[in-house]
Amino acid sequence: MHGKSVMILELNFERGWRGGERQTMYTMSGFKEAGLNVELLCRKNYPLEKKANEKGFKTQSFANIFGVLFFLIFKGSRYDVLHAQSSHILTYAILSKPFHRAKIIFTRRVDFVPHGKMTLIKYKLTDQVVAISHAIKRILTDFGAKDVRLISSAIMAKKLDKSRAEKILTDAGVDPALHLIGTTAALVQHKDPLTMIEAIRELATVRRDFVFLHFGKGELEQQMRDKIAEYGLDDVYKLMGFYDNVEDIFSVLDIFTMSSEQEGLGSSVLDAFMYRVPVVSTNAGGLSDLVQGGRAVSCEVHQPQQLAAGIQSLLEDPLKRESVARRAFAYTTERHSLNCITRSYLELLHEMGTRIDLNIVEKLAHKMQPTQA
């Protein structure tokens, strides 16, 4: 079988558009560029379907899980590989496996600890489990999953719209002359946004020549608003809400921060790396893979004083900001390029017996030239 005839079905049935959905699109783009036939099974009338169709991918979309199961039972055999992008959709790939007989890959992107015998059985029936970080690999191995493969996430730079970012600032009444610090993180507990508020409160005791922009929505929003008001931080801590194409904001940020207490990898940090914005972040979960080696100012979880001190150290030292951003950019372009991640998946597919043409892998290897930062 020549690599071009390998049929891959990506499975992602999530409703929203977050890091996992973006990575699904990147994976598909990499496979397509490598000459493989790739389709997407997704939820009907949700963002992932729309974006995949816009990119010219063939989609199999369904309103509910019964349609998914029916399709996999009766049509799944046309594919060589089913690539599940969430534990939820993996269940149905496994349940239908006696009918489709395709190889199943599951990429786990979250560092929550799995539970239950049925989950372990599901993993054992998966042909290959992939973890995107060392933290997730350790969790899965401790749980009982065998031969977990480490393949991280890809990042693709796009042309940022600085004028749009400046308009976002203007609409929010933000003075662009201030130091702009920001994060793109849902307002949910595992992102630990309340620790971020504590950090900004700490920073505001030493300086007020900055504004912190928090992009994201979530269940903790009202609690955060109350805390911001209680601390008198309304002028320096702005809850910006959700924006499509939020990456544009990297064109105006001076520093990017993450306060997560749990993180599968931290693709937003990779965004900051790619757009040369220096980072102050916790080392939670998979973030520890990214923030070591002088690529960021690394902090322990639940330590607002460390976050505040890290931000202050970068604000006070432009040369440090530049060197941190330079190292992070070089690392990202070398280790997290789409070619690099696609090559890792193609090597895995070859090992699994799909008879991927190794010439494709070699061509990708030749494209992976070291980047001069």
Beta strands, then each sheet from edge to edge (+ up, - down):
strand 1: 7-12
strand 2: 37-43
strand 3: 58-62
strand 4: 81-84
strand 5: 103-108
strand 6: 128-131
strand 7: 149-150
strand 8: 179-184
strand 9: 210-215
strand 10: 237-241
strand 11: 255-258
strand 12: 279-282
strand 13: 297-299
sheet 1: 3+ 2+ 1+ 4+ 5+ 6+ 7+
sheet 2: 10+ 9+ 8+ 11+ 12+ 13+
end
